[in-house]
Amino acid sequence: MAWCIESGYTSLNHIGEELCGDNVECCVEGDYTTLVLADGLGSGVKANILSTLTSKILCTMVSNDVDIVECVETIIQTLPVCKERGVAYSTFSVIHVNNEGRGRLLEFDNPQAIYYHRGAAVDLPREKLTVCGKTVYNSDLELDDQDIVMVMSDGTVHAGIGMVLNFGWPREDIKDFMTKGLNSHMSARAAACLLASACNDLYLDKPSDDTTVAAIKFRKRMDVHIMVGPPVNKEKDDYYVSRFLEGADKTIVCGGTSSQIVARHLKKELKTSFDFPDRDVPPIGFIDGIDLTTEGVLTLRRLLELARRYASTTDLAPKTFKKKDGASLLANILFEEATNITFFVGQNVNMAHQGLEIDITMKLKLVEKLSENLRKMGKEVTVYYD
């Protein structure tokens, strides 16, 4: 069984600021994923520069196997201390974990991380370290399947101060909220967005502090193969479909001609639904042995709109899709369930599209833009053209 680390985050900007004073960096080196959330003092440009500097330095050093204590020493010694407040110019949380779920979490002056484990949001055991006279907390990570670790800036615990809540959002209340709202099927990005969106509600859509939530999730790898269009050489149909089916955890077919080719190869009947959950998205189809069958270009256009919103780190729309139209079903599989996505793009001209504003170039561009947004989500994407 192959395992992997999934990551995602959502940020709220201080009201009136174009730049966020928090910054998240995430990189993958070999089997290790390193995620850093830094919170710069104050808000605006200065805070953004400080948090960006902190997160980039830490992510680069930690991912290159520099001793974590040495990394923390470098940051603490490099960044100045505010003379007026006597605090560091940037706080940070660092997650460094491998594809077996083993690693560590370091926290410096950020709110304590939340660990979602077996259906409940709980605390991780912490070890107090003193580095350059500063207190840094270390937690060893040994993650189980579907575990989520969430780190956050102090905008979360400050949410609602002077508005909905007198003294902000207590951390125990945040844990209770996440226990009720999270489930094991949600992605890391969905988990982060859930908490950030709740904070925004408490701020009444006017955050008085930069607020960022970042999460990593330990989960099984899921390979999804998606076939878009028939190959140029019709004699290669069976070879093309066999390659498309091989090694996939889930399979998706987009397009009427593609669906017919796959149904013929599997010797199964292609059935079409007459339900229209969304009037702008054509109905789906059904082929035994295929997880999802949809129309082609029109469905992919809507999917691209959903992908752009999902990939945005500031969009607060829920990241799970409950509608049953083809684009929403596609989005749920590709955005929430898949970790590795392979497109099999046929470049044959569809005769049914003659006279319409649909051509092979449009289809290729849609796949290209979709792939770009999927990579922003942290997916591994491969595209084959036939």
C-alpha positions as CSV (number, residue, x, y, z in Angstrom):
1,M,0.0,0.0,0.0
2,A,1.4,3.4,-1.0
3,W,1.0,6.3,1.4
4,C,1.4,10.0,0.9
5,I,1.2,13.4,2.6
6,E,-1.4,15.9,1.3
7,S,-1.3,19.6,2.2
8,G,-3.3,22.7,1.8
9,Y,-4.1,26.1,3.4
10,T,-6.4,29.1,3.4
11,S,-5.7,32.7,4.4
12,L,-7.7,35.7,5.3
13,N,-6.1,39.2,4.8
14,H,-6.4,41.9,7.5
15,I,-9.3,44.2,6.4
16,G,-8.0,46.9,4.0
17,E,-4.7,45.0,3.2
18,E,-3.9,43.6,-0.2
19,L,-1.1,41.4,1.2
20,C,-1.4,38.8,3.9
21,G,1.0,39.1,6.9
22,D,1.1,35.3,7.1
23,N,2.9,33.1,4.6
24,V,2.9,29.3,3.9
25,E,5.7,27.5,2.1
26,C,5.5,23.8,1.3
27,C,8.0,21.6,-0.6
28,V,8.5,17.9,-1.2
29,E,12.1,16.5,-1.2
30,G,12.2,12.7,-1.7
31,D,9.9,11.0,0.8
32,Y,9.6,14.1,3.0
33,T,7.1,16.9,2.9
34,T,8.0,20.2,4.7
35,L,5.3,22.8,5.5
36,V,6.0,26.1,7.2
37,L,3.5,28.7,8.3
38,A,5.0,32.0,9.4
39,D,3.1,35.0,10.9
40,G,4.8,38.4,10.5
41,L,4.4,41.0,13.2
42,G,1.6,43.4,12.4
43,S,0.0,43.4,8.9
44,G,0.5,44.6,5.4
45,V,3.8,44.8,3.4
46,K,6.2,44.6,6.3
47,A,4.5,41.6,7.9
48,N,4.3,39.9,4.5
49,I,8.0,40.4,3.8
50,L,9.0,39.1,7.3
51,S,6.7,36.0,7.1
52,T,7.8,35.2,3.5
53,L,11.5,35.5,4.5
54,T,10.9,33.2,7.6
55,S,8.9,30.6,5.8
56,K,11.3,30.4,2.8
57,I,14.4,30.1,4.9
58,L,13.0,27.5,7.2
59,C,11.4,25.4,4.3
60,T,14.7,25.4,2.4
61,M,16.9,24.5,5.4
62,V,14.5,21.8,6.8
63,S,13.9,20.2,3.5
64,N,17.6,19.9,2.9
65,D,18.1,18.0,6.1
66,V,19.7,20.7,8.1
67,D,19.3,20.0,11.8
68,I,16.0,21.5,12.9
69,V,17.4,23.1,16.0
70,E,20.0,24.7,13.8
71,C,17.3,26.0,11.5
72,V,15.4,27.5,14.4
73,E,18.6,29.1,15.7
74,T,19.2,30.7,12.3
75,I,15.7,32.2,12.2
76,I,15.8,33.5,15.8
77,Q,19.2,35.0,15.4
78,T,18.5,36.4,11.9
79,L,15.1,38.1,12.7
80,P,15.2,41.2,14.9
81,V,13.0,41.7,18.0
82,C,10.5,44.5,18.1
83,K,11.9,47.1,20.6
84,E,8.4,48.3,21.6
85,R,6.7,45.0,22.1
86,G,9.7,42.8,23.0
87,V,8.6,40.0,20.7
88,A,10.0,38.4,17.6
89,Y,9.1,39.9,14.2
90,S,7.8,36.5,13.0
91,T,6.4,33.4,14.6
92,F,6.3,30.0,12.9
93,S,5.1,26.4,12.8
94,V,7.1,23.8,10.9
95,I,5.9,20.3,9.9
96,H,8.5,17.9,8.5
97,V,7.1,14.4,7.9
98,N,7.8,11.5,5.5
99,N,5.5,9.3,3.5
100,E,5.2,6.8,6.4
101,G,3.7,9.5,8.6
102,R,6.9,9.9,10.7
103,G,8.4,13.3,11.5
104,R,8.1,16.2,13.8
105,L,6.4,19.5,14.4
106,L,8.1,22.6,15.8
107,E,6.1,25.6,17.0
108,F,7.4,29.1,18.0
109,D,4.8,31.5,19.4
110,N,2.0,30.3,17.1
111,P,-1.2,28.8,18.6
112,Q,-0.8,25.2,19.4
113,A,-1.5,22.8,16.5
114,I,-4.6,20.7,16.4
115,Y,-4.4,17.0,15.7
116,Y,-7.4,15.3,14.1
117,H,-7.1,11.6,15.1
118,R,-9.8,8.9,15.0
119,G,-12.7,11.3,14.7
120,A,-11.6,13.9,17.3
121,A,-9.5,17.1,17.4
122,V,-7.0,16.6,20.2
123,D,-3.6,17.9,21.3
124,L,-0.2,16.5,20.3
125,P,2.3,15.7,23.1
126,R,4.8,18.6,23.3
127,E,8.4,18.8,24.5
128,K,9.6,22.2,25.6
129,L,13.0,23.3,24.0
130,T,15.0,26.3,24.7
131,V,16.8,27.7,21.6
132,C,18.8,31.0,21.9
133,G,16.8,31.8,25.0
134,K,13.5,31.3,23.2
135,T,10.9,28.6,23.9
136,V,10.2,26.3,21.0
137,Y,7.9,23.3,21.3
138,N,8.6,20.0,19.6
139,S,6.1,17.2,18.9
140,D,7.1,13.9,17.4
141,L,4.7,12.7,14.7
142,E,3.6,9.1,14.1
143,L,0.5,9.5,12.0
144,D,-2.2,7.0,11.2
145,D,-4.4,6.7,8.1
146,Q,-6.6,9.9,7.7
147,D,-4.9,11.8,10.4
148,I,-4.7,15.6,9.9
149,V,-2.4,18.1,11.6
150,M,-3.5,21.7,11.5
151,V,-1.2,24.7,12.2
152,M,-2.5,28.3,12.4
153,S,-1.6,31.9,13.0
154,D,-3.0,33.8,16.0
155,G,-5.8,35.3,13.9
156,T,-7.8,32.1,14.6
157,V,-7.8,32.6,18.4
158,H,-8.4,36.3,18.0
159,A,-11.4,35.8,15.8
160,G,-14.5,37.7,16.9
161,I,-12.8,39.9,19.5
162,G,-15.0,43.0,20.1
163,M,-17.5,41.6,17.6
164,V,-19.2,38.3,18.2
165,L,-16.9,37.3,21.1
166,N,-15.5,39.4,23.9
167,F,-12.2,37.6,24.2
168,G,-11.7,35.8,20.9
169,W,-12.3,32.1,20.1
170,P,-10.8,29.9,22.8
171,R,-8.7,27.0,21.5
172,E,-10.8,24.4,23.3
173,D,-13.9,25.7,21.5
174,I,-12.0,25.6,18.2
175,K,-11.2,21.9,18.9
176,D,-14.8,21.2,19.6
177,F,-15.8,22.9,16.4
178,M,-13.3,20.9,14.3
179,T,-14.3,17.6,16.0
180,K,-17.9,18.2,14.9
181,G,-17.1,19.6,11.5
182,L,-14.3,17.4,10.2
183,N,-14.6,13.9,8.9
184,S,-12.0,11.5,7.7
185,H,-13.0,12.0,4.0
186,M,-12.1,15.7,3.9
187,S,-8.8,16.7,2.3
188,A,-6.2,18.8,4.0
189,R,-7.3,21.8,2.0
190,A,-10.9,21.3,3.0
191,A,-10.0,21.0,6.6
192,A,-8.0,24.3,6.5
193,C,-10.8,26.1,4.7
194,L,-13.4,24.9,7.2
195,L,-11.6,26.5,10.1
196,A,-10.6,29.7,8.2
197,S,-14.2,30.2,7.0
198,A,-15.5,29.9,10.6
199,C,-13.0,32.5,11.7
200,N,-14.2,34.8,8.9
201,D,-17.7,34.4,10.1
202,L,-16.7,35.5,13.6
203,Y,-14.9,38.5,12.1
204,L,-18.2,39.3,10.3
205,D,-16.2,39.2,7.0
206,K,-13.9,42.0,8.2
207,P,-10.8,40.3,9.7
208,S,-9.0,42.5,12.2
209,D,-6.0,40.2,12.0
210,D,-4.3,38.1,9.3
211,T,-5.6,34.6,9.7
212,T,-4.1,31.5,8.1
213,V,-4.8,27.8,8.6
214,A,-2.5,25.1,7.0
215,A,-2.9,21.4,7.2
216,I,-1.3,18.1,6.2
217,K,-3.1,14.8,6.0
218,F,-1.6,11.3,6.0
219,R,-3.5,9.2,3.6
220,K,-3.4,6.4,1.0
221,R,-2.3,7.3,-2.5
222,M,-5.2,7.3,-5.0
223,D,-4.4,7.1,-8.8
224,V,-7.2,8.4,-11.0
225,H,-7.1,8.0,-14.7
226,I,-9.2,10.2,-16.9
227,M,-9.8,9.7,-20.7
228,V,-10.7,12.7,-22.7
229,G,-11.4,12.1,-26.4
230,P,-10.6,9.3,-28.9
231,P,-7.1,8.7,-30.2
232,V,-6.1,9.8,-33.7
233,N,-5.6,6.2,-34.9
234,K,-8.8,4.3,-34.6
235,E,-6.9,1.0,-34.9
236,K,-5.3,1.8,-31.5
237,D,-8.6,2.2,-29.6
238,D,-8.2,-1.1,-27.7
239,Y,-4.6,-0.4,-26.9
240,Y,-5.4,3.1,-25.8
241,V,-8.3,1.9,-23.5
242,S,-6.2,-0.9,-22.0
243,R,-3.5,1.6,-21.1
244,F,-6.1,3.9,-19.6
245,L,-7.6,1.2,-17.4
246,E,-4.2,-0.2,-16.2
247,G,-3.2,0.5,-12.6
248,A,-6.0,3.0,-11.8
249,D,-7.8,3.1,-8.5
250,K,-10.6,5.1,-10.2
251,T,-11.4,5.7,-13.9
252,I,-13.3,8.6,-15.5
253,V,-14.3,8.9,-19.2
254,C,-15.2,12.4,-20.6
255,G,-16.9,12.6,-23.9
256,G,-19.5,10.7,-25.9
257,T,-17.2,9.2,-28.5
258,S,-14.7,8.2,-25.7
259,S,-17.5,6.6,-23.8
260,Q,-18.6,4.5,-26.8
261,I,-15.0,3.3,-27.3
262,V,-14.6,2.3,-23.7
263,A,-18.0,0.6,-23.6
264,R,-17.2,-1.4,-26.7
265,H,-13.8,-2.4,-25.3
266,L,-15.4,-3.6,-22.1
267,K,-18.3,-5.2,-23.9
268,K,-20.7,-3.2,-21.7
269,E,-23.7,-1.1,-22.4
270,L,-23.4,2.7,-22.3
271,K,-26.4,4.1,-20.5
272,T,-27.3,7.8,-20.3
273,S,-29.0,9.6,-17.4
274,F,-32.0,11.8,-18.0
275,D,-31.5,13.8,-14.8
276,F,-30.3,17.4,-15.0
277,P,-29.1,18.5,-11.6
278,D,-27.6,21.5,-13.3
279,R,-29.1,22.8,-16.5
280,D,-25.8,24.1,-17.7
281,V,-24.0,20.8,-17.4
282,P,-25.0,17.8,-19.7
283,P,-26.2,14.6,-17.9
284,I,-23.8,11.9,-17.0
285,G,-23.6,8.3,-18.3
286,F,-23.0,4.9,-16.9
287,I,-20.6,2.1,-17.9
288,D,-20.1,-1.0,-15.7
289,G,-16.5,-1.0,-14.6
290,I,-16.0,2.8,-15.0
291,D,-16.4,5.0,-11.9
292,L,-17.7,8.1,-13.7
293,T,-18.8,8.9,-17.3
294,T,-19.5,12.4,-18.4
295,E,-20.0,14.6,-21.4
296,G,-16.8,16.3,-22.7
297,V,-16.0,19.9,-23.4
298,L,-18.9,21.6,-21.7
299,T,-18.4,19.6,-18.5
300,L,-14.7,20.3,-18.5
301,R,-15.3,24.0,-18.9
302,R,-17.4,24.0,-15.7
303,L,-14.8,21.8,-14.0
304,L,-12.2,24.4,-14.8
305,E,-14.3,27.1,-13.1
306,L,-14.5,24.9,-10.0
307,A,-10.8,24.1,-10.1
308,R,-9.8,27.8,-10.1
309,R,-11.9,28.5,-7.1
310,Y,-10.7,25.4,-5.3
311,A,-7.0,26.1,-6.0
312,S,-7.4,29.7,-4.6
313,T,-5.9,30.0,-1.1
314,T,-8.3,32.8,-0.3
315,D,-11.6,31.4,-1.5
316,L,-13.8,30.3,1.4
317,A,-16.3,28.2,-0.5
318,P,-16.7,24.7,0.9
319,K,-14.2,22.3,-0.7
320,T,-16.6,19.3,-0.8
321,F,-19.1,19.0,-3.7
322,K,-22.5,17.7,-2.9
323,K,-24.3,18.3,-6.2
324,K,-24.7,15.4,-8.6
325,D,-24.0,17.0,-12.0
326,G,-21.1,15.7,-14.0
327,A,-18.7,18.6,-13.2
328,S,-19.3,18.4,-9.4
329,L,-18.9,14.7,-9.4
330,L,-15.7,15.1,-11.4
331,A,-14.5,17.8,-9.0
332,N,-15.0,15.7,-5.9
333,I,-13.0,12.8,-7.3
334,L,-10.1,14.9,-8.8
335,F,-9.9,17.6,-6.1
336,E,-10.8,15.8,-2.9
337,E,-10.1,12.1,-3.5
338,A,-7.2,11.8,-6.0
339,T,-3.5,12.2,-5.2
340,N,-2.2,11.2,-8.6
341,I,-4.0,12.1,-11.8
342,T,-3.2,10.8,-15.3
343,F,-4.9,12.3,-18.4
344,F,-5.2,10.2,-21.6
345,V,-6.0,12.9,-24.2
346,G,-7.1,11.7,-27.7
347,Q,-6.5,14.2,-30.4
348,N,-8.9,12.9,-33.0
349,V,-11.3,15.5,-34.4
350,N,-14.9,14.8,-33.3
351,M,-17.1,15.0,-36.4
352,A,-20.1,15.8,-34.1
353,H,-18.4,19.2,-33.3
354,Q,-18.3,20.4,-36.9
355,G,-19.9,23.8,-37.2
356,L,-19.7,24.4,-33.5
357,E,-17.2,26.6,-31.5
358,I,-15.5,23.5,-30.2
359,D,-12.3,22.1,-31.6
360,I,-9.3,20.0,-30.6
361,T,-7.3,23.1,-29.6
362,M,-10.0,24.1,-27.1
363,K,-9.9,20.6,-25.5
364,L,-6.2,20.6,-25.2
365,K,-6.2,24.1,-23.6
366,L,-8.8,22.9,-21.1
367,V,-6.7,19.9,-20.1
368,E,-3.6,22.2,-19.9
369,K,-5.3,24.7,-17.6
370,L,-6.9,21.9,-15.5
371,S,-3.5,20.3,-15.1
372,E,-2.1,23.6,-14.0
373,N,-4.7,24.1,-11.3
374,L,-4.5,20.5,-10.1
375,R,-0.8,21.0,-9.6
376,K,-1.5,24.1,-7.5
377,M,-3.6,21.8,-5.3
378,G,-0.6,19.6,-4.8
379,K,-1.6,16.8,-7.2
380,E,0.9,14.8,-9.3
381,V,-0.4,15.2,-12.8
382,T,0.7,13.3,-15.9
383,V,-0.7,13.9,-19.4
384,Y,-0.4,11.5,-22.4
385,Y,-1.5,12.6,-25.9
386,D,-2.6,10.0,-28.5
